[in-house]
Amino acid sequence: MTVRVGIIGASGYTGGELLRLLLSHPQVEVIQAASESSAGKYVYQVHPHLRGRSALRFTSRDTLQPCDVLFLAMPHGQAQQIINRCADLAPRIIDLSGDFRLRDFDVYARYYGAAHAAPDWLRRFVYGLPELYRDQLRSAHYASGVGCNATAATLAVWAAVKAGLLTPDQPLIADVKVGSSEGGNTPTEGSHHPARAGVVRPFQLTGHRHEAEVRQNLAACGDFDVRLAITSVELVRGVAAAVHVTLPAGLTERDLWKAYRDAWNDEPFVRIVHEKSGIHAHPEPRLLAGTNYADVGWDYDPATGRAVLLCALDNLGKGAAGSAVQCLNLMCGFEETTGLTWGGMYP
């Protein structure tokens, strides 16, 4: 079976990553790529790495035709304005923005600073992280995207939470380093193009909206106090999360390995990286550029219980378009890994 796919917002970074993945997907035909700012241009004129891969031209979203799956890759706040029209175009929708990630209307308003324009839709969407919501996604018609920082923080702590080693009686303090592409492909005032220059600047040190996503993901295990601090580093693609916690003292390496293997051994896109030595002893985002993999690991002091729980991923891959394609595979009954087994590049 081949599904016909359309993309709204296809000229941005996540739209380009979706195109890169979907053009090689054996069970997908991309029939339209919409962009208001680039309508009429060939896709490769905006995404030069796709030259020779597609003869598509960007169209206006007003000309979109019905399709089997519609991806929404617009800036936050836009999808909720047109969701009813989008639902008329496609029986399955995957939105990569933050518009439908949070189930609670009041929580959305608090973190996004405005009331939701389509509150009745919030609970129709399944959060698009297959590692936690796989069964729901298999029967879903609507899937939200994932926040890249939220995904890294969630995957960093999930093994410890699931094993009961981490409880809600302490804050989860996540130091998250991000690449410049997280800021989008629009140059910021007073800087060079962010993805080309790798601009180093504070991103958001308190009250990041992705905190709400992590709390929501962990809610079944307790009301966790999640605190993210996001800073940019000299990297284009990538997220590296280091979550500072206290685990029970006296654990052994075998205890931690068991918790991580129980959580991740059956997951196709989560890899445990915990070596005793070497420059790649812990998760490293540079090794994950262009992939749908997330690497997790830890460092732990058995005398005090102090631990740092780690996760690295590509913010445009596993943190956005990769997870969205993984959702498409589940929603359409395809093998979950189809079109997503790209390896990283090294050196």
N, C-alpha and C positions, 0 to 999 in steps of 0.2 A: 504494500500500500504506500502511496505517495500522498503527502499532505501539501496543500497549496498555502503558502505563508505570505503575509504582508507585514511590513514594518512601518510604523509611524515614528518619525524622529530618527530616521536612518542615517543622518549626516553627522551625528555626534560620535563620541568615542565608543559608547556602548552599542550604538547602532552599527558602527563599523565592525565592531567585534562580533556582533550577531551575524552580519553579512559574511564575515570571514568563516565562521563556523557553519552557517547554514548552507553556503554555496558548496561545501564539501560533504554535506549530510546526504547519505544515499537515499533517504526516504522523504526528502523535502524538495519542493520546487518554490523558489522565491519568485513571486509573480509581481510584487510591487514594493517599492521602497519610497516612502513619502518624506519630504522635507520642504518646509515652506521657504527656507532661506536658499535652498539649492535646487529648486524645481527647474527642470529642463537640462540640468547638467548630467553627464555620465557619472555613474557611481565612482569610477576610478579617478575622476577629477578632484573629488573630495577625499577619497580613500585610495591614495596612489599604490598602496601595497596590493590592491585588488585588480590592478591593470591586467587585462587578458583573462580574468576569471569571470567577468560578467559584462554583458552589453546593456544592462539595465540603465535607464535614466531615472533620476529622481522625479517624482510627481508631487503635486499638491495633495494633501490628504482629502480634499473635497472630491477628488476623482477616484478615490479608492473603490475597488470592486470587492464583492463578497469573497471570502476565503475560508479555509478550514481553521487556521490559527492566526491570530493577529497579535503581534508584539507591539507594545507601546514603550518607546524609548525617549520620551519627552522629558523636559525638566519638571521638577516637582511642582504640583499644583495644576498641571494641565490635563492629565488623564481624567481626573474626577469631573472636569467640566464637560467632557465629551463621551463619558463612559456609556451612556444610553445609546448613542449613535454607533459606537464601536460594537456594542452587543448585537446590534442589528446586522452588522457586517460579518461577524464570525461567531461560531458557537463556543470557541475557546479563545480566551484572552490571557496573555501573560504581560503584566505591566512591570517594567524595570524601575520605575520611580518609587518614591516613598508614599505614594498616595493611598495605597491599600494594604500596607504592611501591618498596621496596628488595628486591632479589633475594636478597641474602645474609643468611642467618639470623644470623650473628655480628655483622654490621654493624648489623642491626636492633636486636639486644639492646644493643649499645654505645650507640646513639643514643637509644633509647627506654627504656632502663633496666630492661628485663624481657625474658624469653624470649618469642618469638612463640607464640601459642596454636594456630596452624594453619600450621606451617612448610611443610607439603607444598603449600600454596596459593601460596606466594610467587612461584614461577616460572611459575605459570599465568596470572598477570596481566601485561598489557602496560602499560608506563608511558604514561599518557594525555596525552602531548604530541605532537600530530600532526606538528608541524614536524620532529621527529626520528624518530618511530616510525610514520609514516603507513602504510607497507606492512604492518607487523605488526598494526596496529589493524584493517585491513580484514578480516582473517580471524580476529580475536580474539573470544572469548566473554566474556572478563573483562578489564576495563580499570581501572587504578588512577586515582585523582585525581592532581593535581599540587600540589606545594607552591607557593604564590604567590611566595614569596621565591626559591625554587629556579628557578621559571620565569623570573622577571625576570633573575636572575643568569645562567642558561643562555643566554637569548636575547641578553643584553647582549654576551657574549663569543663566541657561536657563529660569527659571520662571520669574526672574526680567527683563531679556532682552525681552522676549515675551510680557510682560505686559507694556513695554515702560518705566519701572522705571530705567533702566540702559542703558545709551547711550554711543557712542564711544568717547565722549569728555574727557575721563579720562582713565588712564591705569587700567587694571585688574591685580592686584598683587596677585598671588596665591602661598600660602605657602603650599607645598605638602609634607606630611610625608608618607614614604613608608616602606613596609616590605622587608626583605632581599631577598625573592624569586624573587623580581623584577630584581635582578642581574643575574638570571639564576642559573643553577645547576653545574657550573664549579667553583671550588675553586679559589679565587683570591690570588695572590702572597702575602705572609706574613700574611695570615688570615686562620682561620679554614673554614670548609665548610660553606658557607654563610647562607644556610637555617637552618642548625643545630645550628649554634652559634649565629644567630641573630646579625651579626656584625654591629656595629654602626659606620658609616663613612659618610662624605659628599658625596652626589651622584652627583648632578649638580646644581649649584646655579644660573647660567645665561645661556641664549641661548639654553635651552633644545629644542630638535627637536619636542616635543609634542606641543610646542607653535603654530607651523604652523597648526596643526590639529584643535586646538581650534579656531584659526582665521578663518580657512576654514569653520568650523561648524557654526560660527556666522556671516559669510559674508553676508548672506541675510538680516541681520539686521544692517549692518554697518561694517566699517573697524576698528575693535577693536584692541587696543594695549595690547597684552597678554604677561605677564611676569611670568614665572614659576620659583620657587626655590624649588628644590627637595632635601630632606635629608632623610637618613635612620634612623630608630628608632628600638628599640628592639621589633621587631614584625616579624613573618615569612610571613604571608599573610596579605595584607591589604594596602589600600590607604586612607588617610584622607586629603582632600583639604579644605583649608580655604582661600577664595578669599576676599581680602580687597578692598572695594569700598565705594563710597559715593552715597547714594540714596537721593531723595528729602526729605528735613526735614519735620516733621509734619505728617508723615504717621502714621497710627494706626495699631495695630495688626490685625484688621479686613482687612485692605487693603492688608497686606502681606499674610494673610491666603488666601484671594481671589486669589491673583496672583499665589500662589503655588497650590491651588486646581484646578484652571483653567488649569494649565500646566500639573498636574500629576494625577488627580483623575481617569483618564481612562487608566493609564499606569500600566500594571500588575507587573512590577519589580522595580518601583520607589515608595518609601514610604516617607511620610513627617514625620520627627521626630523633634518636637518642643514642649517640655514640659516646664512648669514653674519652675520645681525643680527636684531634684533627680540626681543620678549619670549617668543616661542615658537620660538626657534632650536634648542632641544633638547627631548627628550621631556618631557611634562608630564602627570602622572597625572590632574589635574583635568579634562582634556579627554577622558579615556577612561572616565569614570564611566558604568556601565551598558552598556559595550561589550565585545566579544570581541577587540578589537584590542590589539596590543602595539606601541609605538613604540620604535624603536632609533636610536641615534646615537653620536657620539663627539666627543672633543676631543683634539688631538694636537699635540705640540711636536716638529717635525722635527729640531731641533738636538740634543735629548737622547733622543728616542724615548719620553718619558713620555706616557702616554695615559690617558684616562678613558673607559671604554666604558659606554654608557648604555642603560637600558631602563625604560619606564614602562608600567604596565598597571593594570587594576582587579582587586584581589585577589579580589573575588567573581565577576568576569566571567572574563576570560582566565586568572586565577589559580585558578579553581575551577569554577563552574557552566558558564561558557561553554565552556571546554575539554572538560568532561564531555559537553555536548551535541554538540560537534564530534566527539567520539569516537562518540557514538550514531549520528551521521550516517554515519560511515565504517563502523562495524560493521554497520549495517543496509542499506548500499548506497545511501543517499540522497546527493544533492548535498551536499558537505561544508559549504557555507555556509548551508544551509537553516535559517531561523529565527534567524540570528545576525548579520544585517547591520545591526543598530541602529547609528546614528551617535551620537557624543557630543553633549553640549550645550555651547554657548558663546554668550554669556558665562555 
